[in-house]
Amino acid sequence: MDRKDELRQQALRQLEQFEVLMRNGHFDYGNGFHGRVYLNAHQLFRHPSTIWRLGQDLLDVLPGDLLEQTDVVAGPVVGGALLAHTLAGLLDGRRALTHPPCSFAPFGSRGDAFIIRPFYAREMQGKRVLLADDVRNTGKTFQRCAELVRDAGGTVLATVQIVDRMEAVADAGVPNHALAEYKAPANFAAAQCPMCAAGEVITSF
C-alpha cells in the first residue's frame, strides 16, 4: 500500500470518527427512501480543524502538476465553497512565495440553479480553475459549475472532493479526484424497508 492509499484509508476512518460517515443505522432520507448509511457532510465543517486536516490530506493525493497549475479554487455554497476556500489557502502555503497567490471563488444558488457573481466571473477569465465540493453524489453539481467556469472564460482543470459516493451519472469532462471513496449499499423505498419491517427505530442525531 503506497502513501496515497494509506491516506485514503485513514480518511475513511476519520470520517467515521468525526461522524461524517454514519454506517449501520436506519436512516430516513426524507425523499421516500430509507438506508443503512448517512453521509453528514455538515460535520466536516463544525470544527475548522477537521476540514483543514482533511484538506491537507486531499492535497497530498492530488497530482503535483495539478496543484502547480491551479490559479483559482472554486466551489458551490455551502460545503464546497468552504472546502475551496480552505484548499486555496493551504495550497498557497505549499508553493514558493514568488508564485502568484491562489484565488477563491464561490458559486451561489438561485432557486435550483447555480450562479456566479460577476465579480468572481471576471476573476476566472483566462484562469485555470480547480472545482471542489465536500461530496460528489450524481456529479451534476460539478457539471453545472464547470459550465459556469467555461462561460466565464476559465479553464476547468479537475474536480476534487472529500468523499466520492461512486454514484455519479454526470461528467464535468475533466479528471476527478477524491480523498475517500465509499459506495453506499442499496436504499429501500420506505414501504418496502426491511429495517422498518423488523421494527428497527429510525436513527436520529
Buried (B, 14 or more C-beta within 10 A) or exposed (E): EEEEEEBBEBBBEBBEEBEBBBEEBBBBEEEEBBBBBBBBBEBBBEEEEBBBBBBBBBBEBBEEEBBEEBBBBBBBEBBBBBBBBBBBBBBBEBBEEEEEEBBBBBBEEEEEEBBBEEEBBEBBEEBBBBBBBBBBBEBBBBBBBBBBBBEBEBBBBBBBBBBBBEEBEBEBEBEBBBBBBBEBEEBBEEEEBEBBEEEEEEBEE
